[in-house]
Every structure is written in C-alpha cells, then in structure tokens.
Amino acid sequence: MGKILIIPSIDIHQGKTVRVVQGIPELNCEEFGNDPVEMAMIWRAENAKCIHVVDFDASHEHSKVNFEIIKNICESVIIPVELGGGIRTLEDAKELFDLGVSRVVIGTTAFEKPREFIKILDTFSPNKVVAAIDVIYDEVITRGRQQRTHLRAVDYAKFLVSIGAERIIITDVSTNGMMSGPNINLSISIAKASEKKVTHSGGIGGYDDLIKLQTMAGEMIDSVIIGRALYENRFSCQKIWRVAESGIFN
C-alpha cells in the first residue's frame, strides 16, 4: 500500500489566511495568525513536502491583490507550492509560474474552455497542471463552487483524462471544512474512472479519518489536502508526517 502525502492548505482572502467551510471563506485563523507567508513557513517547519494555496480573490473576482503574498510564499519555502483560483487563460498560468508557483490547479476553465486548458497543458506539461473537480451530491460545480453543471463527477473525470489531464484533485464541497468525515467513495470512484493520480480534498477531521483514507484508498489516492483540521489542531502535525514517512502504513 502506498503512503499518502499530506498537503496543508492555505486559503487566502483579501491578503489573509482564512478557514473555508463548504467553499466559503469565513473565519480568520486568529490562533495561528493571519499572515499566509508565516503560515507557509510553519507548515514547512512541520516538515510538509508541498503546500496547496487557494486564492479566493482571484477565483471570484479575477483579482491580483494576493499576488505579492503568493510570490513571498514561494520565496519563503523551499518546497513546491501549488495554487488554484482564477486561472482562466494561458497568460494567467504563465504569470503564476513567474511568481514561483510550482503547479497550477485549474477547475472552471477546464470545463468552460477545454481548448484553453489543453493549451496550458501543452505549454507547461501535465506535471505542472492539475485538474480540479468540485462536487456537490455527485454533480460537478464550477465558478468558485457557485455554478451547477448537471454533469456527474465520474463522467467529467473521464473527459478530463481524454483531453490530457494526468492528476485530478477531487473535492466534495459538502464536506469541505466541516470535519465530518471524508467522502472516500467519491475519490475512489474518480480514481477508478480516470486511472490517473488523484488527490483527495475535504472532510478530514482528525487522525482517524486519515487512517481510514489510507486503509480504504491508499492504493488509488496518493495525496490528501487538509485545511481546517490542521488549523484547529485536531492532530499533531509532526506525528502525521513522521508516521507517513516511516512506512508503518504498509
């Protein structure tokens, strides 16, 4: 059984770190501080191997207000930073790579403008471009988790693979930030349908959920994005990474 990589999430809204509940940024992370750069350095100090950043201002308003912060994050840590939010064109992707981002995460554009998504894939390679699927009750949603598509997640995953995607981040928005348990079956279904690399996101509320994900889906899902549960200290961060790296899940 493979070891699942744990990826801390930093969600940015108006220059500050926020918690996100069901796709809505709502509460500042006062107990950890609002500075996203400081947060990135904390996760790096806790031995994170990668950081997932979501730019909510870019996602909803196509704003560049957080770009300087994103650049500072990339310069402050020596680990890869993947970023999602508001990437609508090849030029948007190029600008983020120029800031130092290692990988971009694309959701709405892949659905609404697949030719542009293919252009981004061809320019930067599938290793640098990740497709994101946000789901509510097995229906794909887009535009910052506001627009229904009437498309099943499994069918959309197959489409993404057909146009060149090699990795998919799957998020059950109804569980996102709720810490009520992950929708593991959804992630498994996407992994089976796509036969590609899959990152699970949403619902991890503590160590038991992580073990459950590892046990049920460790053969198909190689990484998991965790946000709110880390900020609220639902488990010892160092313990998570030490266990993951020691191979005792095998």
C-alpha atoms as an extended CHARMM CRD file, in Angstrom:
* protein
*
       250  EXT
         1         1  MET       CA              0.0000000000        0.0000000000        0.0000000000  PROA      1               0.0000000000
         2         2  GLY       CA              1.3200000000        3.4450000000       -0.9220000000  PROA      2               0.0000000000
         3         3  LYS       CA              1.8590000000        6.2200000000        1.5790000000  PROA      3               0.0000000000
         4         4  ILE       CA             -0.4920000000        9.1770000000        1.2050000000  PROA      4               0.0000000000
         5         5  LEU       CA              1.2280000000       12.5570000000        1.0500000000  PROA      5               0.0000000000
         6         6  ILE       CA             -0.3210000000       15.1520000000        3.3600000000  PROA      6               0.0000000000
         7         7  ILE       CA             -0.6150000000       18.6160000000        1.8080000000  PROA      7               0.0000000000
         8         8  PRO       CA             -1.5450000000       21.5420000000        4.0900000000  PROA      8               0.0000000000
         9         9  SER       CA             -3.8980000000       24.0880000000        2.5410000000  PROA      9               0.0000000000
        10        10  ILE       CA             -3.5630000000       27.8500000000        2.8530000000  PROA      10              0.0000000000
        11        11  ASP       CA             -6.6950000000       29.6780000000        1.7520000000  PROA      11              0.0000000000
        12        12  ILE       CA             -6.1830000000       33.3910000000        1.0770000000  PROA      12              0.0000000000
        13        13  HSD       CA             -8.8860000000       36.0560000000        1.0250000000  PROA      13              0.0000000000
        14        14  GLN       CA             -8.0480000000       39.7720000000        0.9560000000  PROA      14              0.0000000000
        15        15  GLY       CA             -4.4660000000       39.0980000000        1.9250000000  PROA      15              0.0000000000
        16        16  LYS       CA             -5.2230000000       36.9740000000        4.9650000000  PROA      16              0.0000000000
        17        17  THR       CA             -5.3870000000       33.3080000000        5.8470000000  PROA      17              0.0000000000
        18        18  VAL       CA             -8.9940000000       32.1570000000        6.1960000000  PROA      18              0.0000000000
        19        19  ARG       CA            -10.8010000000       28.9680000000        7.0510000000  PROA      19              0.0000000000
        20        20  VAL       CA            -13.1070000000       27.6630000000        4.3730000000  PROA      20              0.0000000000
        21        21  VAL       CA            -16.3870000000       25.9130000000        5.1090000000  PROA      21              0.0000000000
        22        22  GLN       CA            -18.2500000000       24.3660000000        2.1590000000  PROA      22              0.0000000000
        23        23  GLY       CA            -16.3800000000       26.5640000000       -0.2750000000  PROA      23              0.0000000000
        24        24  ILE       CA            -16.9640000000       29.8170000000        1.6210000000  PROA      24              0.0000000000
        25        25  PRO       CA            -14.0390000000       31.6610000000        3.2380000000  PROA      25              0.0000000000
        26        26  GLU       CA            -15.3690000000       32.8430000000        6.5560000000  PROA      26              0.0000000000
        27        27  LEU       CA            -13.1930000000       32.9060000000        9.6570000000  PROA      27              0.0000000000
        28        28  ASN       CA             -9.7020000000       34.2980000000       10.1180000000  PROA      28              0.0000000000
        29        29  CYS       CA             -7.2790000000       31.8600000000       11.6970000000  PROA      29              0.0000000000
        30        30  GLU       CA             -6.5710000000       34.0660000000       14.6800000000  PROA      30              0.0000000000
        31        31  GLU       CA             -4.8850000000       31.3830000000       16.7510000000  PROA      31              0.0000000000
        32        32  PHE       CA             -2.2540000000       30.8320000000       14.0540000000  PROA      32              0.0000000000
        33        33  GLY       CA             -2.0730000000       34.3830000000       12.7640000000  PROA      33              0.0000000000
        34        34  ASN       CA             -3.4860000000       35.8470000000        9.5810000000  PROA      34              0.0000000000
        35        35  ASP       CA             -0.2350000000       36.0240000000        7.6160000000  PROA      35              0.0000000000
        36        36  PRO       CA             -0.2460000000       33.4090000000        4.8070000000  PROA      36              0.0000000000
        37        37  VAL       CA              3.5530000000       33.6430000000        4.4230000000  PROA      37              0.0000000000
        38        38  GLU       CA              4.0520000000       32.9080000000        8.1060000000  PROA      38              0.0000000000
        39        39  MET       CA              1.6060000000       30.0290000000        7.8090000000  PROA      39              0.0000000000
        40        40  ALA       CA              3.5640000000       28.5420000000        4.9120000000  PROA      40              0.0000000000
        41        41  MET       CA              6.7500000000       28.7220000000        6.9670000000  PROA      41              0.0000000000
        42        42  ILE       CA              5.0060000000       26.9800000000        9.8770000000  PROA      42              0.0000000000
        43        43  TRP       CA              3.9020000000       24.0910000000        7.6790000000  PROA      43              0.0000000000
        44        44  ARG       CA              7.3900000000       23.8450000000        6.2080000000  PROA      44              0.0000000000
        45        45  ALA       CA              8.8250000000       23.7500000000        9.7410000000  PROA      45              0.0000000000
        46        46  GLU       CA              6.3680000000       20.9290000000       10.4470000000  PROA      46              0.0000000000
        47        47  ASN       CA              8.0220000000       19.0420000000        7.5610000000  PROA      47              0.0000000000
        48        48  ALA       CA              5.3850000000       19.4980000000        4.8600000000  PROA      48              0.0000000000
        49        49  LYS       CA              6.5890000000       18.4130000000        1.4190000000  PROA      49              0.0000000000
        50        50  CYS       CA              4.1390000000       20.5600000000       -0.5530000000  PROA      50              0.0000000000
        51        51  ILE       CA              1.6600000000       23.3950000000        0.1270000000  PROA      51              0.0000000000
        52        52  HSD       CA             -1.7160000000       23.9040000000       -1.5330000000  PROA      52              0.0000000000
        53        53  VAL       CA             -2.7960000000       27.5560000000       -1.8560000000  PROA      53              0.0000000000
        54        54  VAL       CA             -6.2250000000       28.8100000000       -2.9020000000  PROA      54              0.0000000000
        55        55  ASP       CA             -6.5940000000       32.4480000000       -3.9730000000  PROA      55              0.0000000000
        56        56  PHE       CA            -10.2620000000       33.2620000000       -3.3610000000  PROA      56              0.0000000000
        57        57  ASP       CA             -9.9920000000       36.8190000000       -4.6590000000  PROA      57              0.0000000000
        58        58  ALA       CA             -8.6180000000       35.5750000000       -7.9800000000  PROA      58              0.0000000000
        59        59  SER       CA            -11.2620000000       32.8580000000       -8.0870000000  PROA      59              0.0000000000
        60        60  HSD       CA            -14.2570000000       35.1220000000       -7.5580000000  PROA      60              0.0000000000
        61        61  GLU       CA            -13.0840000000       38.4710000000       -8.9530000000  PROA      61              0.0000000000
        62        62  HSD       CA            -10.0560000000       37.5920000000      -11.0850000000  PROA      62              0.0000000000
        63        63  SER       CA             -8.1350000000       39.9310000000       -8.7960000000  PROA      63              0.0000000000
        64        64  LYS       CA             -4.3590000000       40.0400000000       -8.4040000000  PROA      64              0.0000000000
        65        65  VAL       CA             -4.4930000000       41.5240000000       -4.9200000000  PROA      65              0.0000000000
        66        66  ASN       CA             -2.7930000000       38.4780000000       -3.3930000000  PROA      66              0.0000000000
        67        67  PHE       CA             -0.0460000000       38.0410000000       -5.9760000000  PROA      67              0.0000000000
        68        68  GLU       CA              2.7010000000       39.6650000000       -3.9130000000  PROA      68              0.0000000000
        69        69  ILE       CA              1.8160000000       37.3710000000       -0.9950000000  PROA      69              0.0000000000
        70        70  ILE       CA              1.8740000000       34.3430000000       -3.2750000000  PROA      70              0.0000000000
        71        71  LYS       CA              5.3020000000       35.3680000000       -4.5550000000  PROA      71              0.0000000000
        72        72  ASN       CA              6.5240000000       35.7890000000       -0.9630000000  PROA      72              0.0000000000
        73        73  ILE       CA              5.2060000000       32.3290000000       -0.0370000000  PROA      73              0.0000000000
        74        74  CYS       CA              7.0870000000       30.7560000000       -2.9390000000  PROA      74              0.0000000000
        75        75  GLU       CA             10.2760000000       32.5970000000       -1.9690000000  PROA      75              0.0000000000
        76        76  SER       CA              9.9440000000       31.7480000000        1.7340000000  PROA      76              0.0000000000
        77        77  VAL       CA              9.7480000000       27.9660000000        1.4740000000  PROA      77              0.0000000000
        78        78  ILE       CA             11.8870000000       25.5120000000       -0.4650000000  PROA      78              0.0000000000
        79        79  ILE       CA              9.0370000000       23.1060000000       -1.1340000000  PROA      79              0.0000000000
        80        80  PRO       CA              6.6500000000       23.1240000000       -4.1020000000  PROA      80              0.0000000000
        81        81  VAL       CA              3.6370000000       25.4340000000       -3.9250000000  PROA      81              0.0000000000
        82        82  GLU       CA              0.5590000000       24.5150000000       -5.9500000000  PROA      82              0.0000000000
        83        83  LEU       CA             -2.0310000000       27.2070000000       -6.4900000000  PROA      83              0.0000000000
        84        84  GLY       CA             -5.6600000000       27.3050000000       -7.5680000000  PROA      84              0.0000000000
        85        85  GLY       CA             -8.0830000000       30.1520000000       -8.1610000000  PROA      85              0.0000000000
        86        86  GLY       CA             -8.8840000000       32.3420000000      -11.1550000000  PROA      86              0.0000000000
        87        87  ILE       CA             -6.6620000000       30.6830000000      -13.7550000000  PROA      87              0.0000000000
        88        88  ARG       CA             -8.6400000000       31.3640000000      -16.9040000000  PROA      88              0.0000000000
        89        89  THR       CA             -6.0150000000       31.7070000000      -19.6210000000  PROA      89              0.0000000000
        90        90  LEU       CA             -2.5440000000       30.6100000000      -20.6320000000  PROA      90              0.0000000000
        91        91  GLU       CA             -1.3580000000       34.0850000000      -19.6340000000  PROA      91              0.0000000000
        92        92  ASP       CA             -2.8160000000       33.6790000000      -16.1330000000  PROA      92              0.0000000000
        93        93  ALA       CA             -0.9380000000       30.4140000000      -15.7140000000  PROA      93              0.0000000000
        94        94  LYS       CA              2.3120000000       31.9140000000      -17.0030000000  PROA      94              0.0000000000
        95        95  GLU       CA              2.0210000000       34.8320000000      -14.5780000000  PROA      95              0.0000000000
        96        96  LEU       CA              1.6660000000       32.4420000000      -11.6300000000  PROA      96              0.0000000000
        97        97  PHE       CA              4.6300000000       30.3440000000      -12.7240000000  PROA      97              0.0000000000
        98        98  ASP       CA              6.6260000000       33.5730000000      -12.9920000000  PROA      98              0.0000000000
        99        99  LEU       CA              5.7060000000       34.2840000000       -9.3520000000  PROA      99              0.0000000000
       100       100  GLY       CA              7.3470000000       30.9940000000       -8.3890000000  PROA      100             0.0000000000
       101       101  VAL       CA              4.3560000000       28.6450000000       -8.2280000000  PROA      101             0.0000000000
       102       102  SER       CA              5.3410000000       25.0370000000       -8.9880000000  PROA      102             0.0000000000
       103       103  ARG       CA              1.9570000000       23.7690000000      -10.1410000000  PROA      103             0.0000000000
       104       104  VAL       CA             -1.3670000000       25.3400000000      -11.0630000000  PROA      104             0.0000000000
       105       105  VAL       CA             -4.7850000000       23.8980000000      -10.2550000000  PROA      105             0.0000000000
       106       106  ILE       CA             -7.4990000000       24.5550000000      -12.8220000000  PROA      106             0.0000000000
       107       107  GLY       CA            -11.2110000000       23.9770000000      -12.3590000000  PROA      107             0.0000000000
       108       108  THR       CA            -13.7390000000       26.1290000000      -14.2370000000  PROA      108             0.0000000000
       109       109  THR       CA            -11.5360000000       26.8100000000      -17.2620000000  PROA      109             0.0000000000
       110       110  ALA       CA            -11.1520000000       23.0990000000      -17.9980000000  PROA      110             0.0000000000
       111       111  PHE       CA            -14.9390000000       22.7970000000      -18.0800000000  PROA      111             0.0000000000
       112       112  GLU       CA            -15.8480000000       26.0170000000      -19.9100000000  PROA      112             0.0000000000
       113       113  LYS       CA            -12.7940000000       26.4090000000      -22.1480000000  PROA      113             0.0000000000
       114       114  PRO       CA            -11.2340000000       22.9690000000      -22.6540000000  PROA      114             0.0000000000
       115       115  ARG       CA             -9.1460000000       24.2050000000      -25.5930000000  PROA      115             0.0000000000
       116       116  GLU       CA             -7.5100000000       26.7870000000      -23.3410000000  PROA      116             0.0000000000
       117       117  PHE       CA             -6.9150000000       24.0920000000      -20.7430000000  PROA      117             0.0000000000
       118       118  ILE       CA             -5.2550000000       21.9060000000      -23.3860000000  PROA      118             0.0000000000
       119       119  LYS       CA             -3.1110000000       24.8650000000      -24.4270000000  PROA      119             0.0000000000
       120       120  ILE       CA             -1.9610000000       25.3070000000      -20.8120000000  PROA      120             0.0000000000
       121       121  LEU       CA             -1.2480000000       21.5730000000      -20.5290000000  PROA      121             0.0000000000
       122       122  ASP       CA              0.7410000000       21.5660000000      -23.7540000000  PROA      122             0.0000000000
       123       123  THR       CA              2.7310000000       24.6460000000      -22.7690000000  PROA      123             0.0000000000
       124       124  PHE       CA              3.6760000000       23.6450000000      -19.2260000000  PROA      124             0.0000000000
       125       125  SER       CA              3.1620000000       19.8270000000      -19.2120000000  PROA      125             0.0000000000
       126       126  PRO       CA              0.6040000000       17.7470000000      -17.2690000000  PROA      126             0.0000000000
       127       127  ASN       CA              3.0590000000       17.5110000000      -14.3510000000  PROA      127             0.0000000000
       128       128  LYS       CA              2.6610000000       21.2550000000      -13.7840000000  PROA      128             0.0000000000
       129       129  VAL       CA             -1.0960000000       21.4930000000      -14.3570000000  PROA      129             0.0000000000
       130       130  VAL       CA             -3.7360000000       19.8070000000      -12.1950000000  PROA      130             0.0000000000
       131       131  ALA       CA             -7.4370000000       19.4640000000      -12.9700000000  PROA      131             0.0000000000
       132       132  ALA       CA             -9.8260000000       20.1650000000      -10.0960000000  PROA      132             0.0000000000
       133       133  ILE       CA            -13.2920000000       18.6770000000       -9.7270000000  PROA      133             0.0000000000
       134       134  ASP       CA            -15.6180000000       20.2290000000       -7.1460000000  PROA      134             0.0000000000
       135       135  VAL       CA            -18.7030000000       18.1580000000       -6.3960000000  PROA      135             0.0000000000
       136       136  ILE       CA            -21.9860000000       18.5230000000       -4.5310000000  PROA      136             0.0000000000
       137       137  TYR       CA            -24.1740000000       15.3930000000       -4.4190000000  PROA      137             0.0000000000
       138       138  ASP       CA            -22.1650000000       13.8520000000       -7.2780000000  PROA      138             0.0000000000
       139       139  GLU       CA            -22.7450000000       16.8800000000       -9.5260000000  PROA      139             0.0000000000
       140       140  VAL       CA            -19.7770000000       18.8800000000      -10.7940000000  PROA      140             0.0000000000
       141       141  ILE       CA            -19.9330000000       22.5620000000       -9.8500000000  PROA      141             0.0000000000
       142       142  THR       CA            -17.8220000000       25.4190000000      -11.2030000000  PROA      142             0.0000000000
       143       143  ARG       CA            -17.2380000000       29.1910000000      -10.9390000000  PROA      143             0.0000000000
       144       144  GLY       CA            -15.9700000000       29.2610000000       -7.3920000000  PROA      144             0.0000000000
       145       145  ARG       CA            -18.3560000000       26.4720000000       -6.4090000000  PROA      145             0.0000000000
       146       146  GLN       CA            -21.4190000000       28.5100000000       -7.4410000000  PROA      146             0.0000000000
       147       147  GLN       CA            -22.4840000000       27.1350000000      -10.8440000000  PROA      147             0.0000000000
       148       148  ARG       CA            -24.1900000000       23.7850000000      -11.3830000000  PROA      148             0.0000000000
       149       149  THR       CA            -23.2340000000       21.7580000000      -14.4590000000  PROA      149             0.0000000000
       150       150  HSD       CA            -25.6590000000       18.7820000000      -14.3240000000  PROA      150             0.0000000000
       151       151  LEU       CA            -22.6390000000       16.5780000000      -15.0280000000  PROA      151             0.0000000000
       152       152  ARG       CA            -21.6540000000       13.5150000000      -12.9910000000  PROA      152             0.0000000000
       153       153  ALA       CA            -18.1980000000       13.6310000000      -11.4610000000  PROA      153             0.0000000000
       154       154  VAL       CA            -17.1480000000       10.2680000000      -12.9190000000  PROA      154             0.0000000000
       155       155  ASP       CA            -18.1230000000       11.2820000000      -16.4460000000  PROA      155             0.0000000000
       156       156  TYR       CA            -16.3000000000       14.5850000000      -16.1240000000  PROA      156             0.0000000000
       157       157  ALA       CA            -13.1670000000       12.8390000000      -14.8270000000  PROA      157             0.0000000000
       158       158  LYS       CA            -13.1330000000       10.6690000000      -17.9470000000  PROA      158             0.0000000000
       159       159  PHE       CA            -13.4560000000       13.7930000000      -20.0960000000  PROA      159             0.0000000000
       160       160  LEU       CA            -10.5240000000       15.4740000000      -18.3260000000  PROA      160             0.0000000000
       161       161  VAL       CA             -8.3590000000       12.4490000000      -18.9740000000  PROA      161             0.0000000000
       162       162  SER       CA             -9.4070000000       12.4470000000      -22.6340000000  PROA      162             0.0000000000
       163       163  ILE       CA             -8.0130000000       15.9780000000      -23.0530000000  PROA      163             0.0000000000
       164       164  GLY       CA             -4.7300000000       15.2450000000      -21.3080000000  PROA      164             0.0000000000
       165       165  ALA       CA             -5.1020000000       15.6100000000      -17.5270000000  PROA      165             0.0000000000
       166       166  GLU       CA             -2.7430000000       13.3850000000      -15.5270000000  PROA      166             0.0000000000
       167       167  ARG       CA             -3.7730000000       14.4240000000      -11.9990000000  PROA      167             0.0000000000
       168       168  ILE       CA             -7.1660000000       15.2660000000      -10.5080000000  PROA      168             0.0000000000
       169       169  ILE       CA             -7.9840000000       16.9530000000       -7.2070000000  PROA      169             0.0000000000
       170       170  ILE       CA            -11.4490000000       15.8470000000       -6.1120000000  PROA      170             0.0000000000
       171       171  THR       CA            -13.3520000000       17.8640000000       -3.5030000000  PROA      171             0.0000000000
       172       172  ASP       CA            -16.7450000000       17.0250000000       -2.0320000000  PROA      172             0.0000000000
       173       173  VAL       CA            -17.7500000000       20.5970000000       -1.2150000000  PROA      173             0.0000000000
       174       174  SER       CA            -20.4610000000       19.4710000000        1.2070000000  PROA      174             0.0000000000
       175       175  THR       CA            -17.7200000000       18.0370000000        3.4410000000  PROA      175             0.0000000000
       176       176  ASN       CA            -15.1300000000       20.7770000000        2.8460000000  PROA      176             0.0000000000
       177       177  GLY       CA            -14.1750000000       22.3710000000        6.1480000000  PROA      177             0.0000000000
       178       178  MET       CA            -16.8980000000       20.5020000000        8.0130000000  PROA      178             0.0000000000
       179       179  MET       CA            -14.5130000000       17.9190000000        9.5400000000  PROA      179             0.0000000000
       180       180  SER       CA            -17.4250000000       15.4780000000        9.4250000000  PROA      180             0.0000000000
       181       181  GLY       CA            -15.5470000000       12.7230000000        7.6410000000  PROA      181             0.0000000000
       182       182  PRO       CA            -14.2210000000       12.3960000000        4.0750000000  PROA      182             0.0000000000
       183       183  ASN       CA            -16.2380000000       11.1450000000        1.1240000000  PROA      183             0.0000000000
       184       184  ILE       CA            -13.7340000000        8.4130000000        0.3530000000  PROA      184             0.0000000000
       185       185  ASN       CA            -16.0430000000        6.5280000000       -2.0030000000  PROA      185             0.0000000000
       186       186  LEU       CA            -16.2310000000        9.5750000000       -4.2870000000  PROA      186             0.0000000000
       187       187  SER       CA            -12.4490000000        9.7920000000       -4.5200000000  PROA      187             0.0000000000
       188       188  ILE       CA            -12.2090000000        6.0480000000       -5.1710000000  PROA      188             0.0000000000
       189       189  SER       CA            -14.7680000000        6.3020000000       -7.9710000000  PROA      189             0.0000000000
       190       190  ILE       CA            -12.7760000000        9.1330000000       -9.5960000000  PROA      190             0.0000000000
       191       191  ALA       CA             -9.5390000000        7.1720000000       -9.2870000000  PROA      191             0.0000000000
       192       192  LYS       CA            -11.1000000000        4.0970000000      -10.8990000000  PROA      192             0.0000000000
       193       193  ALA       CA            -12.7760000000        6.0630000000      -13.6850000000  PROA      193             0.0000000000
       194       194  SER       CA             -9.7430000000        8.1730000000      -14.5450000000  PROA      194             0.0000000000
       195       195  GLU       CA             -6.9690000000        5.6620000000      -13.8430000000  PROA      195             0.0000000000
       196       196  LYS       CA             -4.8230000000        8.7170000000      -13.0760000000  PROA      196             0.0000000000
       197       197  LYS       CA             -3.2060000000       10.2360000000       -9.9920000000  PROA      197             0.0000000000
       198       198  VAL       CA             -5.8280000000       11.5070000000       -7.5370000000  PROA      198             0.0000000000
       199       199  THR       CA             -5.6070000000       13.9470000000       -4.6300000000  PROA      199             0.0000000000
       200       200  HSD       CA             -8.4290000000       13.8080000000       -2.0770000000  PROA      200             0.0000000000
       201       201  SER       CA             -9.7500000000       17.0370000000       -0.5460000000  PROA      201             0.0000000000
       202       202  GLY       CA            -12.4710000000       17.6610000000        2.0250000000  PROA      202             0.0000000000
       203       203  GLY       CA            -13.8210000000       16.2450000000        5.2520000000  PROA      203             0.0000000000
       204       204  ILE       CA            -10.6620000000       15.2010000000        7.0690000000  PROA      204             0.0000000000
       205       205  GLY       CA            -11.4340000000       15.9310000000       10.7110000000  PROA      205             0.0000000000
       206       206  GLY       CA             -8.6490000000       14.1120000000       12.5070000000  PROA      206             0.0000000000
       207       207  TYR       CA             -6.1980000000       11.2640000000       12.6290000000  PROA      207             0.0000000000
       208       208  ASP       CA             -8.8550000000        8.5410000000       12.4060000000  PROA      208             0.0000000000
       209       209  ASP       CA            -10.1290000000        9.9760000000        9.1060000000  PROA      209             0.0000000000
       210       210  LEU       CA             -6.6080000000        9.9630000000        7.7530000000  PROA      210             0.0000000000
       211       211  ILE       CA             -6.1000000000        6.3270000000        8.7060000000  PROA      211             0.0000000000
       212       212  LYS       CA             -9.4670000000        5.4570000000        7.1510000000  PROA      212             0.0000000000
       213       213  LEU       CA             -8.4980000000        7.1610000000        3.9030000000  PROA      213             0.0000000000
       214       214  GLN       CA             -5.1620000000        5.3590000000        3.8890000000  PROA      214             0.0000000000
       215       215  THR       CA             -6.7590000000        1.9730000000        4.5830000000  PROA      215             0.0000000000
       216       216  MET       CA             -9.6160000000        2.2680000000        2.0960000000  PROA      216             0.0000000000
       217       217  ALA       CA             -7.9260000000        4.1280000000       -0.7400000000  PROA      217             0.0000000000
       218       218  GLY       CA             -4.1730000000        4.0560000000       -0.2620000000  PROA      218             0.0000000000
       219       219  GLU       CA             -3.7400000000        2.0490000000       -3.4470000000  PROA      219             0.0000000000
       220       220  MET       CA             -5.5500000000        4.6500000000       -5.5620000000  PROA      220             0.0000000000
       221       221  ILE       CA             -5.1450000000        8.0250000000       -3.8500000000  PROA      221             0.0000000000
       222       222  ASP       CA             -1.6050000000        9.2830000000       -3.3360000000  PROA      222             0.0000000000
       223       223  SER       CA             -2.2070000000       12.5800000000       -1.5350000000  PROA      223             0.0000000000
       224       224  VAL       CA             -4.6870000000       14.4800000000        0.6240000000  PROA      224             0.0000000000
       225       225  ILE       CA             -5.2360000000       18.2020000000        1.1330000000  PROA      225             0.0000000000
       226       226  ILE       CA             -6.0400000000       19.1400000000        4.7280000000  PROA      226             0.0000000000
       227       227  GLY       CA             -7.0690000000       22.6020000000        5.8680000000  PROA      227             0.0000000000
       228       228  ARG       CA             -9.3010000000       23.4000000000        8.7960000000  PROA      228             0.0000000000
       229       229  ALA       CA             -8.4550000000       20.3060000000       10.8560000000  PROA      229             0.0000000000
       230       230  LEU       CA             -4.7830000000       21.3040000000       10.8570000000  PROA      230             0.0000000000
       231       231  TYR       CA             -5.5720000000       24.8720000000       11.8790000000  PROA      231             0.0000000000
       232       232  GLU       CA             -7.7590000000       23.6960000000       14.7210000000  PROA      232             0.0000000000
       233       233  ASN       CA             -5.0890000000       21.3010000000       15.9770000000  PROA      233             0.0000000000
       234       234  ARG       CA             -7.1320000000       18.1460000000       15.5060000000  PROA      234             0.0000000000
       235       235  PHE       CA             -3.9300000000       16.1370000000       15.4600000000  PROA      235             0.0000000000
       236       236  SER       CA             -0.2200000000       16.5840000000       15.9630000000  PROA      236             0.0000000000
       237       237  CYS       CA              1.1360000000       17.7370000000       12.6310000000  PROA      237             0.0000000000
       238       238  GLN       CA              4.5760000000       16.3360000000       13.2500000000  PROA      238             0.0000000000
       239       239  LYS       CA              3.1260000000       12.9700000000       14.2280000000  PROA      239             0.0000000000
       240       240  ILE       CA              1.1980000000       12.8150000000       10.9520000000  PROA      240             0.0000000000
       241       241  TRP       CA              4.2410000000       13.3850000000        8.7750000000  PROA      241             0.0000000000
       242       242  ARG       CA              6.5320000000       11.1710000000       10.8110000000  PROA      242             0.0000000000
       243       243  VAL       CA              4.0580000000        8.3050000000       10.5570000000  PROA      243             0.0000000000
       244       244  ALA       CA              3.5070000000        8.8870000000        6.8590000000  PROA      244             0.0000000000
       245       245  GLU       CA              7.2360000000        8.9030000000        6.2000000000  PROA      245             0.0000000000
       246       246  SER       CA              8.0880000000        5.9140000000        8.3930000000  PROA      246             0.0000000000
       247       247  GLY       CA              6.1640000000        3.4710000000        6.2130000000  PROA      247             0.0000000000
       248       248  ILE       CA              4.1910000000        1.8950000000        9.0670000000  PROA      248             0.0000000000
       249       249  PHE       CA              1.0470000000        2.1530000000        6.9420000000  PROA      249             0.0000000000
       250       250  ASN       CA              2.4770000000       -0.5030000000        4.6400000000  PROA      250             0.0000000000
